Amino acid sequence: MDVGKPIENAVDMRVNIAGVEWKNPVTTASGTFGSGEEFSEFVDLNRLGAVTTKGVANIPWAGNPTPRIAETYGGMMNAIGLQNPGIDLFCERDIPLLRQYDTKIIVNVCGKSEEDYCEVVERLAGEDVDMLEINISCPNVKEGGIAFGQDPKAAEHITKAVKKYAGQPVIMKLSPNVTSIPEMAKAVEAGGADAVSLINTLTGMKIDVHRRRFVLANKTGGVSGPAIHPIAVRMVYEAAHAVKLPIIGMGGIASAEDAVEMILAGADAVSVGTVNFHNPAVTEEIVEGIAAYMRTYGFARVADMVGIV
Ligand SMILES: Cc1cc2nc3c(=O)[nH]c(=O)nc-3n(C[C@H](O)[C@H](O)[C@H](O)COP(=O)(O)O)c2cc1C
């Protein structure tokens, strides 16, 4: 008996996201998995479908003043403000580290203006990475970011702009802080997006009642973790019914059951975020758990489960 065989070999876990084949549908949510390499002590990165990097801009960003994270019931709040080393150091240091592993690399891109985004995307066109995820949904930076993610016309426009420079398939990352997810998903589809991912964090606020002060220096922050999961499932379901694009679902996924729920709602793949801070080995456990679910319920391929509810 081949006892060393990984359980997912018994079922076909491969997924095709905009022409890129992942070995399974599990990736990491941007900003919650360091550069990827930092987690290699806890997770065999070769076992993940893809690693999604933290956001990178054209130049280094210092991020917001501290305190910039806080715990909440069933999750956390952050106002990191997209601190990053800038594209030059990222290409030199982070890409070669991740390339040691047999997994797809998705680079998350942030910017304050259309030019910023396009500069990073153009620079990445010549790099050995597999997909780009364009963050137009960060609630914690004052200019850019969310300005593109809350207005359908602006979202369509920025999608068209980055597509002109992109050398890899483009995933547009949507914000939940909008009135209509279907409208935003349709806008990026009209702009030529190759896939969509959702959700980014929900804007929240926390007050320290003993000091009568905001807990975060930024006053507001993005809420993430299990508390937002039902909202994310609803939004993924809505997006899946609005567009034909592949969908990467995220928001509060903490277990294989949560991941399967997202897939049944219409996600072709899933990203795991906040729960990595609590259990750094969770992504690999989720891969195994999805395989076990498929075996239990007789699903031969992941695609057979997508959006069936
Ligand atoms: C500390 C922290 C940093 C994040 N940084 C980024 C980022 O750089 N780019 C981005 O697109 N999303 C970022 N996010 C959002 C996550 O990728 C994800 O969309 C969100 O947290 C919901 O998933 P979760 O509930 O599983 O964490 C960040 C979230 C957290 C908690």
The ligand as a MOL file (V3000), in Angstrom:
LIG
                    3D

  0  0  0     0  0            999 V3000
M  V30 BEGIN CTAB
M  V30 COUNTS 31 33 0 0 0
M  V30 BEGIN ATOM
M  V30 1 C -3.1950 42.1710 7.6480 0
M  V30 2 C -3.8730 42.1440 6.3180 0
M  V30 3 C -3.2110 42.6650 5.2020 0
M  V30 4 C -3.8220 42.6570 3.9470 0
M  V30 5 N -3.1490 43.1490 2.8650 0
M  V30 6 C -3.7140 43.1010 1.6260 0
M  V30 7 C -2.9900 43.5220 0.4630 0
M  V30 8 O -1.8200 43.9290 0.5200 0
M  V30 9 N -3.6360 43.4820 -0.7340 0
M  V30 10 C -4.9260 43.0050 -0.8560 0
M  V30 11 O -5.4590 42.9650 -1.9720 0
M  V30 12 N -5.6160 42.5590 0.2280 0
M  V30 13 C -5.0400 42.5930 1.4420 0
M  V30 14 N -5.7420 42.1180 2.5400 0
M  V30 15 C -7.0970 41.5490 2.3590 0
M  V30 16 C -7.0640 40.0070 2.2560 0
M  V30 17 O -6.2760 39.5830 1.1520 0
M  V30 18 C -8.4900 39.4130 2.1190 0
M  V30 19 O -9.0900 39.9330 0.9640 0
M  V30 20 C -9.3830 39.7340 3.3130 0
M  V30 21 O -8.6400 39.7480 4.5130 0
M  V30 22 C -10.5540 38.7600 3.4590 0
M  V30 23 O -10.1080 37.4270 3.6380 0
M  V30 24 P -9.9060 36.7550 5.0940 0
M  V30 25 O -11.1350 37.0430 5.8910 0
M  V30 26 O -9.6720 35.2970 4.8350 0
M  V30 27 O -8.6860 37.4090 5.6920 0
M  V30 28 C -5.1380 42.1250 3.8100 0
M  V30 29 C -5.7970 41.5930 4.9440 0
M  V30 30 C -5.1800 41.5850 6.1720 0
M  V30 31 C -5.9120 40.9960 7.3520 0
M  V30 END ATOM
M  V30 BEGIN BOND
M  V30 1 1 1 2
M  V30 2 1 2 3
M  V30 3 2 2 30
M  V30 4 2 3 4
M  V30 5 1 4 5
M  V30 6 1 4 28
M  V30 7 2 5 6
M  V30 8 1 6 7
M  V30 9 1 6 13
M  V30 10 2 7 8
M  V30 11 1 7 9
M  V30 12 1 9 10
M  V30 13 2 10 11
M  V30 14 1 10 12
M  V30 15 2 12 13
M  V30 16 1 13 14
M  V30 17 1 14 15
M  V30 18 1 14 28
M  V30 19 1 15 16
M  V30 20 1 16 17
M  V30 21 1 16 18
M  V30 22 1 18 19
M  V30 23 1 18 20
M  V30 24 1 20 21
M  V30 25 1 20 22
M  V30 26 1 22 23
M  V30 27 1 23 24
M  V30 28 2 24 25
M  V30 29 1 24 26
M  V30 30 1 24 27
M  V30 31 2 28 29
M  V30 32 1 29 30
M  V30 33 1 30 31
M  V30 END BOND
M  V30 END CTAB
M  END
